[in-house]
């Protein structure tokens, strides 16, 4: 299977404007976490960032955020939309493949929403290994666990479960901080999401 370009290619979907996963605004949960000071400072990564609303909201003098996407069109759009914002020096958008990209530094925080669920189950162990490799020891992974049912059409998104995350992350040295229902899930996603917070407690192998 081609990890980078499943189902006709993410780039093609962006070029054709078929981005039904794009909320058109920052994820409410991200806004809440930022407003309540509940996110780690330092370096943050959002893989599969899409338009990049969450990247912009997270970015601050205390937190530099990297938005990663495989789609050239997506990255160009994000850069054009947000490069003139007052906090633009605190974020960047990169066109890279999450599975092969090698950053110069590891991250204190990684946020995953609509990324894990974009991959077939057989690819998920690679996702987990990359999360382990990219996070600093003591770093935090935040996952919006979605969709928790298979009634949304597709795939993708592929249905997920809390146990799917636990079975992948715990053996790699992650511990659960919390897993709760996402009360801020937008519209039709209510009842199909949880917020999982994980801490990397072991060094990368």
Buried (B, 14 or more C-beta within 10 A) or exposed (E): EEBEEBEEBBBEBBEEEEBEBBBEEBBBBBBEBBEEEEBBEBBBBBBBBBBBBBBBBBBBEEBBBBBBBBBEBBBEBBBEBBEEEEBEEBBBBBBBEBBEBEBEEBBBBBBBBBBBBBBEEEBBEBBBBBBBEBBBEEBBBBBBBBBBEEEBEEBBBBBBEBEBBBEBBEEBBBEBEEBEEBEBBBEEBEEBBBBBBBBBEEEBE
